[in-house]
Amino acid sequence: MPMEPHTEGQHGAAAAPPGRDSGALAVAAPVLRDPLAGGLELFLRFPRLAEVLPWVVLGAYPTPVSRLHLPGATRGDGNPRGVEVWVKREDLTSPHYGGNKVRTIEGHIGRALARERRRIWATGAYGSNHALATAVHAARAGLQAGAILVPQPATATAKANLRALAATSCTITTAGHWLLRPGATLRLLRDPAQVVMTPGGAIPLGALGHVSAALELAAQVARGELPAPAHVVVTAGSTATAAGLLVGLHLAAALELGWRRPPQLVAVPVAPNPFASAPMIALLARATLRLLRASLGTERGAADRIDASALRRGLWVDSRHNGAGYGHPSPSGEAARRLYVEATALAAQRPDAEPPPVLDLVYTARSAAGMLALLPEAEGPVLHWMTKSAAPLAAASDADLQRLPRPLLRWLAQPEVEAPLGSPIAEGR
Ligand SMILES: Cc1ncc(COP(=O)(O)O)c(C=O)c1O
């Protein structure tokens, strides 16, 4: 019988059901072991993959695309009427807990189930979206979840995520610093019934979920739901999302689906160099392409037509939006949030206008800032890849919170890191 893990600062299993709330727009979908039934574009195009890759479908696909009017934005041509951009609503992958991480963990959870593991662990910062998505969706798939959490700035968003994590049955352990994570991981791996994901799930299996997302976008273009974007802008942290998208955008071109020339991928890092740098993203993209080719076997024709060196050329990394570093609100991100808030207020006055999605201050505010900076030079339609879950967060009870490891309780009691002056959060909006 495998031993229950025991590490310092561990959170005992609580009984609260995960994902008790549903998002206003996200569509509920059952957990499926069959990726074809789950509408995953990559598997629909290459059904053989369903035979060789362990997978579990956790989200509802395709996620919608929205047209967004940003009255305060400019393309640099002095046009005062604002700018229209497109948004891929990955915030709506699931009403239980959405965002990009849902796609990242599908392969990881599928593999853990296939290998009959009992518990899957995520590693992330105290307010990790990856940990929360794992806690919510592993439970839905019949697996126990664990989270190894390391400190980050105490922002309102990060605290809300941790409180929501406390409301799930996830086992939580803390490490004082990222450098101590390998030790915590090794201790957990003594029990063969457990599996610990790489931070952010950033291995080719995790990135494949986003290859599928890019093909899904291409299929939406082919159906006429939006024009082929010239640029796709996404936040990069562990790089799983950006690497998978890069491969998927090029695979669609090889399939002549949606476009012949792949859109440029613009990645906006949330961490300083060398994390989420162009070489790191390209490295994972090439490894993902290798996994795809190997899994496709004799059906690898389209994947073989992708020139691995073209992947790097199709990527631009804009690292100007990091401000004081990971987890801190950045000045250009806050300017982007202000613009989205203004657009929301204006949309409320026009019944035909779609309100923009809400930007979070760590991830999507940065990619929105990257997108706004790109607009004056854009060579065609621009699409913002919206990665932060829009699902309402579960509310933890006092009892849930009291079960948290002490370092996390102390962190929750810290004053919140403030946004730069004049930003929407600083003004309490
Ligand atoms: C909301 C959100 N957007 C984007 C990212 C970046 O995704 P990735 O880790 O795949 O680079 C993350 C990573 O944690 C995230 O939580």
The ligand as an SDF file (V2000), in Angstrom:
LIG
                    3D

 16 16  0  0  0  0  0  0  0  0999 V2000
   -3.4970   32.7660  -16.5640 C   0  0  0  0  0  0  0  0  0  0  0  0
   -2.2300   32.2870  -17.1700 C   0  0  0  0  0  0  0  0  0  0  0  0
   -1.9120   32.7100  -18.4050 N   0  0  0  0  0  0  0  0  0  0  0  0
   -0.7770   32.3220  -19.0120 C   0  0  0  0  0  0  0  0  0  0  0  0
    0.1220   31.4950  -18.3710 C   0  0  0  0  0  0  0  0  0  0  0  0
    1.3590   31.0850  -19.0850 C   0  0  0  0  0  0  0  0  0  0  0  0
    1.1770   29.7760  -19.5690 O   0  0  0  0  0  0  0  0  0  0  0  0
    2.4000   28.7880  -19.6690 P   0  0  0  0  0  0  0  0  0  0  0  0
    2.7800   28.4150  -18.2690 O   0  0  0  0  0  0  0  0  0  0  0  0
    1.8710   27.6430  -20.4270 O   0  0  0  0  0  0  0  0  0  0  0  0
    3.4960   29.5160  -20.3450 O   0  0  0  0  0  0  0  0  0  0  0  0
   -0.1700   31.0230  -17.0900 C   0  0  0  0  0  0  0  0  0  0  0  0
    0.7880   30.1780  -16.3770 C   0  0  0  0  0  0  0  0  0  0  0  0
    0.6940   29.9320  -15.2180 O   0  0  0  0  0  0  0  0  0  0  0  0
   -1.3770   31.4160  -16.4780 C   0  0  0  0  0  0  0  0  0  0  0  0
   -1.7050   30.9890  -15.2560 O   0  0  0  0  0  0  0  0  0  0  0  0
  1  2  1  0
  2  3  1  0
  2 15  2  0
  3  4  2  0
  4  5  1  0
  5  6  1  0
  5 12  2  0
  6  7  1  0
  7  8  1  0
  8  9  2  0
  8 10  1  0
  8 11  1  0
 12 13  1  0
 12 15  1  0
 13 14  2  0
 15 16  1  0
M  END
$$$$
